[in-house]
Amino acid sequence: MISWLSDPGFLAGLFAGAAATLVILVGSISFLILSRDHYGLDHWKLNVQLPVRSMWMNMGYWRSSEEFPQACRAYLHQILATADILTGPDSLRSIAILDVGIGCGDQTRAVIESIGSQSPRLPASLAYVGITINQTQQRLALRKWHSEPVKSRSGGMKLDSFHLFCADASKPHAWSEEIQSALNKFNEPKQCTRKWLLASDCLYHFSPSRQPIWQHAARNLGMNFMGSDLCLSETATLRQTIVARVIGVLMGCPWNAFLTEEDYREQLVASGFERASIIINDISDDVFPGLVAFLEKQDKALAESGISLGPGFRLARRVFGWFAASSVIKAVTVVAKLPKSKDD
């Protein structure tokens, strides 16, 4: 028999240690329970509705919006309005959309519902392919799509095909055969008479540049382009330009992500779009100030419940505040179409 097991002193010490540990554990739990403010705000966790109903993520268009989801939807509608999708000739035709940077699927739903709501009496149809670089976002988008009905499904628009993929939209040469197959269906005669690349609030992250996706859309897929982006002011000083580019790198953008409108147009033309068709609208006044005000309001509201907005969003508030005050960076909507000989 092991000698120390028969030692009374060892056994006494063992039991004493166990008893002391138990006393400390019970005491700690009792302290936490008794010291807790049962009438505080911690029970907010029991009142949160899950899953979260909205997971929008863009800068928002704040002219007539005060809440984030509404502002994000309005931001998307500014793009569709610039392209004249909802009220122009395209509203009478079948449409195919390659939507890059879809996030968690709110944009997908809004695109389909918006187009569907405009064609209750028309035989319009939509083919849709969405791409996000984040697999978690893709899974959430798919869950939301299958679990929540889309209003436009019962409207006059027919949803011919629908796909959501996880891929790097900035590198179309690396897309899977499954993605290429879904896009090839856009060329079938029964599909569409108008095809669009949609990129909302994401192109400044594309590395090495926007041109690979633009060139692929224009030359290989026969698509027009509509989107939103950030442009560098033509009047920015060298110092302001350097500061803006450093901020861009910290945001995860390539060094030359922010282009002037002139350079932006030249890259679109070089990618295959018609110069005369290019529309670039400055919407900065309805984007940056409203976003900054919302972030400030949200930070204060969360703090009242003991929650932090987080350093990332606080830093974003300062960056967008500088954009608003300096006008060095502009928020813009953009439309560029193919030459008519290629498109019609």
ABEGO torsion letter per residue (X at the ends): XBAAAABAAAAAAAAAAAAAAAAAAAAAAAAAAAABBAABAAAAAAABBOBBABABBBAEBAAABABAAAAAAAAAAAAAAAAGAAABAAAABBBBBBBBGAEAGAAAAAAAAAAAAABAABABBBBBBBBBABAAAAAAAAAAAAABBBAAAABABBBABBBBBBBBAABAAABBAAAAAAAAAAABAABBABBBBBBBGAAAABOABAAAAAAAAAAAAGBBBBBBBBBBBAABBAAAAAAAAAAAAAAGBBAAABBBAAAAAAAAAAAGBBAAABBBBBAAAAAAAAAAAAAAAAAAAAAAAGBBAEAAAAAAAAAAAAAAAAGABBBBBBBBBBBAAAAX
